[in-house]
Amino acid sequence: MPTLSVFYGILIQMFWNDHAPPHFHALYADDEALIDIRTLEVIEGQLPRRALSLVLEWAQEHRTELMEDWDLCAHRQAPNKIAPLP
């Protein structure tokens, strides 16, 4: 699973050819959440409140890039890296 970004100990990843809806995986320590790119809602799993807040802030800033990466992964192409939170 390609890693798109890493910040504050949080990994953002996407699977190639993953199921709909368009989403990404956010991993922090032993926790994982799947976040819908379009709505920024958690569709599965959970993260600690602070980690989730950081992930949602990052995703809001990079929603267009996340959709572009989703399309690349859907076609089994390598996604682009996305800048972390500063």
Secondary structure as a PSIPRED ss2 file (coil, helix, strand):
# PSIPRED VFORMAT (PSIPRED V4.0)

   1 M C   1.000  0.000  0.000
   2 P C   1.000  0.000  0.000
   3 T E   0.000  0.000  1.000
   4 L E   0.000  0.000  1.000
   5 S E   0.000  0.000  1.000
   6 V E   0.000  0.000  1.000
   7 F E   0.000  0.000  1.000
   8 Y C   1.000  0.000  0.000
   9 G C   1.000  0.000  0.000
  10 I E   0.000  0.000  1.000
  11 L E   0.000  0.000  1.000
  12 I E   0.000  0.000  1.000
  13 Q E   0.000  0.000  1.000
  14 M C   1.000  0.000  0.000
  15 F C   1.000  0.000  0.000
  16 W C   1.000  0.000  0.000
  17 N C   1.000  0.000  0.000
  18 D C   1.000  0.000  0.000
  19 H C   1.000  0.000  0.000
  20 A C   1.000  0.000  0.000
  21 P C   1.000  0.000  0.000
  22 P C   1.000  0.000  0.000
  23 H E   0.000  0.000  1.000
  24 F E   0.000  0.000  1.000
  25 H E   0.000  0.000  1.000
  26 A E   0.000  0.000  1.000
  27 L E   0.000  0.000  1.000
  28 Y E   0.000  0.000  1.000
  29 A C   1.000  0.000  0.000
  30 D C   1.000  0.000  0.000
  31 D E   0.000  0.000  1.000
  32 E E   0.000  0.000  1.000
  33 A E   0.000  0.000  1.000
  34 L E   0.000  0.000  1.000
  35 I E   0.000  0.000  1.000
  36 D E   0.000  0.000  1.000
  37 I C   1.000  0.000  0.000
  38 R C   1.000  0.000  0.000
  39 T C   1.000  0.000  0.000
  40 L C   1.000  0.000  0.000
  41 E C   1.000  0.000  0.000
  42 V E   0.000  0.000  1.000
  43 I E   0.000  0.000  1.000
  44 E E   0.000  0.000  1.000
  45 G E   0.000  0.000  1.000
  46 Q E   0.000  0.000  1.000
  47 L C   1.000  0.000  0.000
  48 P C   1.000  0.000  0.000
  49 R H   0.000  1.000  0.000
  50 R H   0.000  1.000  0.000
  51 A H   0.000  1.000  0.000
  52 L H   0.000  1.000  0.000
  53 S H   0.000  1.000  0.000
  54 L H   0.000  1.000  0.000
  55 V H   0.000  1.000  0.000
  56 L H   0.000  1.000  0.000
  57 E H   0.000  1.000  0.000
  58 W H   0.000  1.000  0.000
  59 A H   0.000  1.000  0.000
  60 Q H   0.000  1.000  0.000
  61 E H   0.000  1.000  0.000
  62 H C   1.000  0.000  0.000
  63 R H   0.000  1.000  0.000
  64 T H   0.000  1.000  0.000
  65 E H   0.000  1.000  0.000
  66 L H   0.000  1.000  0.000
  67 M H   0.000  1.000  0.000
  68 E H   0.000  1.000  0.000
  69 D H   0.000  1.000  0.000
  70 W H   0.000  1.000  0.000
  71 D H   0.000  1.000  0.000
  72 L H   0.000  1.000  0.000
  73 C H   0.000  1.000  0.000
  74 A H   0.000  1.000  0.000
  75 H C   1.000  0.000  0.000
  76 R C   1.000  0.000  0.000
  77 Q C   1.000  0.000  0.000
  78 A C   1.000  0.000  0.000
  79 P C   1.000  0.000  0.000
  80 N C   1.000  0.000  0.000
  81 K C   1.000  0.000  0.000
  82 I C   1.000  0.000  0.000
  83 A C   1.000  0.000  0.000
  84 P C   1.000  0.000  0.000
  85 L C   1.000  0.000  0.000
  86 P C   1.000  0.000  0.000
